[in-house]
Amino acid sequence: MMGGRLRDPRVIVAAAMGLGLAVRLGRVAEWPLLHPDGPAYVSLTRAMLRGEWTAVLGGYYSPLYPMATAPLVATGVPAELAARLVATFAGVLVLPLVFRLARAVGGDTVAAVTVVLAAVHPALVKASSQVLPETLAGLFVMASGLVLFRGDGAWRASLAGVFAGLAYLARPEAVLLVPIGATWLAWRRRPTMFAAFVVATAIVMAPAVLALHAQRGTWKVSPREGMIARHAGLSGETSLPTAVLHHPGAVLGLWARGVGEQGWDTLVALGPILALPFVIGVWTLPPGWPLVVAAAFVVGPLALNPSPRYAVPVLPLLLPWAGAGLIALAPRSGRRAGAGLAVVAMILIGQALWKGKPFDEACSREVRDLLVSRYGRGQTLVAVDGRFAYVAEGTPVVPKTTAPKAALDLARARNAHLWLTRPQWLGKGFTPPDGVREVARPCRGVFVLFEVDTSP
């Protein structure tokens, strides 16, 4: 079965893209609760349409996703729907690349199974319906690798560099593609390709890096570097290189913990149904560059800020081995192998379309109704989760910590009259100061809403 040949590979690719699009649009139609970062990307899209390029390129969130969303919004598509559709289209466009990769790794049969898995994989489908850039980053990570590792020529290296730069603009961790690609070309002794790759990547990355320097006064590839330093307990550091230079032990400890956590998170993202086939596939097929690149991300930048969500861009690199593992298991099922693979696909579709977090969605609606009915639309709300203000058509003000003092100082600085927090974040000895009054405890007391007097 590993060496089977398809009469016309375009048929299975087209079918997988149709299935993948249908499942993803079905998920979009459910209108799942936004990720906490979603409102920020919607806001950046609107900033793009206002011509605020520097703010978008030099902001905390990656710029390519709102840049790709803005043209749809300019045609009249609502901003949130446009953002979800961009994630959907990116998730579908990666499928032909997955097929091409799997075909090179294991042949046509492996490619056919793998592209169907990618079309219905729950983590990929859910990411394709969110207002997040992970599927866009995954598209360019895959494109850069396929172009760079499967051919020669300066033009290929330049194109791989462009894709690597675009991957960085979608997710800052994708900057790892630069040293990976440069090391590969240097090892192969391809100086012309090396120069073409590095120059093309630098040209694409330059606007964002320069905007970051203009906005923040220091050279860095992402504002998240300061956040990572704070996670290591280094509140005074603003960039990762300086944190490593001044406090190598603290950063090393953070990284060591993150490697194990991100490794587990990647397995969680792969899913329990495909975990065993993946292990069998790694044993069945020889490892290749996709496994090396995925492993480099897991033990590299992703380990500094681990999350199952951040595994999404590298999941397509792992799926060929999961597909090979399923095929290796098929002979044990005899005549039921085809039916078994169909059952696996149906289970994955069910997981992809399953509506999770019903309490969170109900809570979001309850807080929205409370704010709109009592105060009207357009209120400024201080809350760690910016979605509550967003769904109430208000302005979110997000403090950096859950500490009450930080939230109240920010409320008074921004003239925000409403503050939403959790009771456990207040502490047992918390007493509302003068001018702060508790008014409601929505979501069965999970949150508490305060009115804040910001008058002089």
C-alpha positions in Angstrom: 0.0 0.0 0.0 2.9 2.4 0.7 4.0 2.3 -3.0 0.5 2.6 -4.6 0.0 4.9 -7.5 -2.9 7.3 -8.1 -4.2 7.5 -11.7 -4.9 11.2 -11.3 -3.6 12.8 -8.1 -5.5 16.0 -8.9 -8.8 14.2 -8.1 -7.8 13.4 -4.5 -6.4 16.8 -4.0 -9.5 18.5 -5.3 -11.7 16.2 -3.2 -9.7 16.9 -0.1 -9.8 20.7 -0.7 -13.6 20.5 -1.2 -14.0 18.4 2.0 -11.6 20.7 3.9 -13.4 23.8 2.8 -16.9 22.4 3.6 -15.8 21.3 7.1 -14.1 24.6 7.8 -17.0 26.7 6.6 -19.2 24.5 8.8 -17.1 25.4 11.7 -17.2 29.1 10.8 -21.0 28.8 10.6 -21.0 27.7 14.2 -19.4 31.1 15.0 -17.1 29.8 17.8 -16.2 32.1 20.6 -13.3 34.3 19.7 -9.8 33.7 21.0 -8.7 36.5 23.4 -6.3 37.7 20.8 -9.1 37.9 18.1 -10.3 41.4 18.9 -6.8 42.8 18.6 -6.5 41.4 15.0 -9.8 42.9 14.1 -8.7 46.2 15.4 -5.4 46.0 13.5 -7.4 45.3 10.3 -9.4 48.5 10.8 -6.1 50.3 11.5 -4.8 49.1 8.2 -7.8 50.5 6.4 -7.1 53.8 8.0 -3.5 53.8 6.7 -1.8 53.3 10.1 1.0 51.1 8.6 3.6 51.8 11.3 1.2 50.9 14.1 0.4 47.6 12.4 3.9 46.7 11.4 5.5 47.7 14.7 2.7 46.5 17.0 2.6 43.6 19.4 0.6 41.4 17.1 1.9 40.0 13.8 1.1 42.2 10.8 0.5 39.8 7.9 -2.8 38.5 9.1 -4.6 41.9 9.3 -2.9 42.9 6.1 -4.4 39.9 4.4 -7.8 40.5 6.0 -8.1 44.2 5.1 -8.9 43.8 1.4 -11.9 41.6 2.2 -13.1 44.2 4.7 -12.6 46.9 2.1 -15.1 45.1 -0.1 -17.8 45.2 2.6 -17.2 41.9 4.4 -17.7 42.3 8.2 -14.2 42.4 9.8 -14.6 39.4 12.0 -16.1 37.2 9.2 -13.3 38.4 6.9 -10.7 37.4 9.4 -12.2 34.0 9.9 -12.4 33.5 6.1 -8.7 34.4 5.6 -7.8 31.7 8.2 -10.1 29.3 6.4 -8.6 30.0 2.9 -5.1 29.6 4.3 -6.1 26.3 5.9 -7.4 25.0 2.5 -4.6 26.3 0.4 -2.0 24.3 2.5 -3.7 21.0 1.5 -2.0 20.7 -2.0 1.3 21.4 -0.3 0.6 18.7 2.3 -0.1 16.2 -0.6 3.1 17.1 -2.4 5.1 16.7 0.8 3.5 13.4 1.7 4.0 12.1 -1.8 7.7 12.9 -1.7 8.0 11.2 1.7 6.0 8.1 1.2 4.4 7.8 -2.2 0.9 8.4 -3.6 -1.1 6.3 -1.1 0.5 8.0 1.9 -0.2 11.3 0.2 -3.8 10.5 -0.4 -4.4 9.4 3.2 -2.4 12.4 4.6 -4.2 15.1 2.6 -7.6 13.7 3.8 -6.3 13.8 7.4 -5.2 17.4 6.9 -8.6 18.3 5.5 -10.5 17.1 8.6 -7.9 17.4 11.3 -9.6 19.0 14.4 -6.8 21.3 15.3 -6.4 22.6 11.8 -10.1 23.0 11.2 -10.6 24.9 14.5 -7.7 27.1 13.8 -9.1 27.8 10.3 -12.3 29.2 11.9 -10.7 31.5 14.4 -9.5 35.0 14.2 -5.9 33.9 14.5 -2.8 33.8 12.1 -1.7 30.2 12.8 -3.0 28.7 9.5 -1.5 31.5 7.5 1.9 31.0 9.2 1.6 27.2 8.5 0.9 27.8 4.8 4.2 29.8 4.4 6.2 27.5 6.6 5.2 24.6 4.4 5.8 26.6 1.2 9.2 27.8 2.2 10.3 24.3 3.2 9.0 22.6 0.0 10.7 25.2 -2.2 14.0 25.2 -0.3 14.6 21.5 0.4 13.5 20.1 -2.9 15.5 21.8 -5.6 18.4 24.0 -6.6 18.8 27.4 -8.1 19.0 31.0 -6.9 15.4 31.7 -7.9 14.2 28.8 -5.7 16.3 30.1 -2.8 14.8 33.6 -3.3 11.3 32.3 -3.4 11.9 30.2 -0.2 13.3 33.4 1.4 10.2 35.3 0.5 8.0 32.6 2.0 10.1 32.4 5.1 9.8 36.2 5.5 6.0 36.0 5.1 5.9 33.2 7.7 7.7 35.5 10.1 5.2 38.3 9.4 2.4 35.9 10.2 4.1 34.4 13.4 7.3 35.8 14.9 8.5 32.3 15.8 8.8 31.5 12.1 12.0 33.6 12.1 13.6 30.2 12.9 13.3 29.4 9.2 16.1 31.9 8.5 18.9 30.1 10.4 17.5 26.7 9.3 17.5 27.6 5.6 20.9 29.4 5.9 22.5 26.5 7.7 21.1 24.0 5.1 22.5 26.0 2.2 25.8 26.6 3.9 26.2 22.9 4.6 25.4 22.1 0.9 28.0 24.7 -0.1 25.6 26.8 -2.2 26.9 30.4 -1.7 24.7 31.9 -4.4 21.6 30.2 -3.1 22.6 31.2 0.5 22.9 34.8 -0.5 19.6 34.8 -2.5 17.8 33.2 0.4 19.1 35.6 3.1 18.6 38.7 1.0 15.1 37.8 0.0 14.1 37.0 3.6 15.7 40.2 4.9 13.8 42.3 2.3 10.5 40.9 3.3 11.2 41.1 7.1 12.7 44.6 6.9 9.5 46.7 7.1 8.4 45.0 10.3 11.8 45.1 12.0 12.3 48.8 11.1 8.8 49.6 12.3 9.5 47.9 15.6 12.7 49.9 16.0 10.9 53.1 15.2 8.1 52.3 17.7 10.2 50.9 20.5 13.7 52.2 20.1 15.5 48.8 20.2 16.3 46.1 17.6 14.2 43.0 18.0 12.2 40.6 15.8 9.1 40.7 18.1 7.7 42.7 21.0 7.0 39.2 22.5 10.7 39.1 23.5 10.0 41.3 26.5 7.1 39.1 27.5 9.2 36.0 27.3 11.8 37.7 29.5 9.1 38.5 32.1 8.1 34.9 32.1 11.6 34.1 33.1 11.3 36.5 36.0 13.4 39.2 34.3 11.0 42.2 34.3 13.8 44.6 33.5 14.8 43.0 30.1 13.2 44.2 26.9 14.7 41.8 24.4 15.5 38.1 24.4 19.2 38.4 23.4 19.9 40.8 26.2 18.0 38.5 28.7 20.1 35.6 27.5 23.3 37.6 27.8 22.6 39.0 31.3 20.7 36.1 32.8 21.5 32.9 30.9 20.5 30.6 33.8 17.0 32.0 34.1 16.3 31.8 30.3 17.8 28.3 30.2 15.4 27.2 33.0 12.4 28.7 31.2 13.5 27.0 28.0 14.0 23.6 29.6 10.6 23.6 31.2 9.1 24.8 27.9 10.6 22.0 25.8 8.7 19.3 27.7 5.6 21.4 27.8 5.6 22.2 24.1 6.4 18.6 23.2 3.3 17.5 25.1 1.3 20.4 23.6 2.3 19.3 20.1 1.1 15.7 20.8 -2.2 17.2 22.2 -2.6 19.2 19.0 -1.9 16.1 16.9 -4.7 14.3 18.8 -5.1 11.0 20.6 -6.4 9.2 17.4 -3.3 10.0 15.4 -0.7 9.8 18.1 -0.1 6.0 17.8 -0.2 6.1 14.0 2.4 8.9 14.1 4.7 6.9 16.2 4.3 3.9 13.9 4.8 6.1 10.9 8.1 7.4 12.3 9.2 3.8 12.7 8.0 2.9 9.2 9.2 5.8 7.1 12.7 7.3 7.3 12.8 10.8 9.0 13.1 13.7 6.6 13.4 17.5 6.7 9.8 18.1 7.8 10.4 16.2 11.1 13.7 18.1 11.6 12.0 21.5 11.0 9.0 20.6 13.3 11.4 19.4 16.0 13.5 22.5 15.7 10.4 24.7 16.3 9.2 22.5 19.3 12.6 22.7 21.1 13.3 26.2 19.8 11.1 29.3 19.9 7.9 27.5 20.7 9.4 26.2 23.9 9.8 29.8 25.2 6.1 30.3 25.1 4.4 26.9 24.8 0.8 26.3 23.8 -1.1 23.7 21.7 -2.2 26.6 19.5 1.4 27.4 18.5 1.8 23.8 17.3 -0.7 24.4 14.5 1.8 25.8 11.9 4.0 22.7 12.2 1.2 20.1 12.3 1.1 19.7 8.5 4.8 18.8 8.6 4.0 15.8 10.9 0.9 14.4 9.2 2.7 12.4 6.5 4.0 10.1 9.2 0.6 9.8 10.8 -0.8 8.9 7.4 1.9 6.3 6.9 1.2 4.9 10.3 -2.5 4.4 9.5 -1.5 2.6 6.3 0.8 0.4 8.2 -2.0 -0.5 10.5 -4.4 -1.2 7.6 -3.2 -4.7 6.7 -4.0 -5.8 10.2 -7.7 -4.9 9.6 -7.9 -7.0 6.4 -10.9 -6.1 4.2 -12.1 -3.7 6.9 -9.1 -1.3 6.3 -11.0 1.1 4.0 -14.0 1.2 6.4 -11.6 1.8 9.3 -10.0 4.7 7.6 -13.4 6.2 6.9 -14.4 5.8 10.5 -11.2 7.6 11.6 -12.1 10.5 9.2 -15.6 10.7 10.5 -14.4 10.8 14.1 -12.0 13.6 13.2 -14.8 15.5 11.5 -17.0 15.1 14.6 -14.2 16.4 16.8 -13.6 19.3 14.4 -17.2 20.4 14.4 -17.9 19.8 18.1 -18.9 23.0 19.9 -16.7 23.3 22.9 -16.7 25.6 25.9 -20.5 26.1 26.1 -20.1 27.9 29.5 -17.6 30.4 28.1 -19.9 31.2 25.2 -22.9 31.6 27.5 -20.9 33.8 29.9 -19.7 36.0 27.0 -23.4 36.5 26.0 -24.4 37.2 29.6 -21.8 39.8 30.1 -22.6 41.4 26.7 -26.3 41.6 27.6 -25.5 43.1 31.0 -23.2 45.8 29.7 -25.5 46.7 26.8 -28.8 46.7 28.8 -27.4 48.7 31.7 -24.8 51.0 30.1 -25.4 50.9 26.4 -23.0 50.1 23.6 -19.6 51.6 23.1 -18.4 51.4 26.7 -14.8 51.3 27.7 -14.2 48.2 29.8 -11.1 47.3 31.8 -10.6 43.5 31.7 -7.8 41.0 31.2 -9.9 39.4 28.5 -10.6 41.9 25.7 -13.5 39.9 24.2 -16.0 41.1 26.7 -15.7 44.7 25.5 -15.5 43.5 21.9 -18.8 41.6 21.9 -20.5 44.5 23.6 -19.2 46.8 20.8 -17.1 48.7 23.3 -13.4 49.6 23.7 -11.2 47.0 25.5 -8.6 48.2 28.0 -6.4 45.2 28.9 -4.1 45.5 31.9 -0.8 43.6 31.9 -1.5 41.8 35.1 -4.6 40.6 37.1 -3.6 42.8 40.1 -6.4 45.2 41.2 -4.1 48.2 41.5 -2.9 47.8 37.9 -6.5 47.6 36.6 -7.7 50.6 38.6 -4.7 52.7 37.7 -5.3 51.9 34.0 -9.0 52.6 34.3 -8.4 56.1 35.7 -5.7 56.8 33.2 -8.0 55.8 30.3 -11.2 57.3 31.8 -12.8 53.8 31.9 -15.8 53.6 34.2 -16.2 49.8 34.1 -13.9 47.1 35.4 -14.5 43.3 35.1 -12.4 40.8 37.0 -12.5 37.5 38.8 -13.1 37.4 42.6 -10.0 35.2 43.2 -7.8 37.8 41.5 -8.9 40.4 44.1 -7.5 38.5 47.1 -9.2 37.8 50.4 -8.4 41.1 51.9 -9.5 43.3 49.0 -11.8 46.1 49.9 -13.1 48.4 47.1 -11.4 51.8 47.4 -13.3 55.1 47.3 -15.0 55.6 44.0 -15.2 51.8 43.2 -18.5 50.0 43.6 -19.4 46.4 42.9 -22.5 46.2 40.7 -22.9 42.6 39.5 -21.5 39.1 39.6 -22.3 37.6 36.2 -21.6 34.0 35.0 -22.7 32.5 38.4 -20.2 34.6 40.2 -17.2 33.7 38.1 -16.7 37.4 37.3 -17.4 40.6 39.2 -18.2 43.9 37.6 -17.3 47.2 39.2 -18.2 50.8 38.4 -15.2 53.2 38.7 -15.5 56.9 39.4 -12.8 58.5 37.3 -13.7 62.1 38.0 -11.0 64.3 39.5 
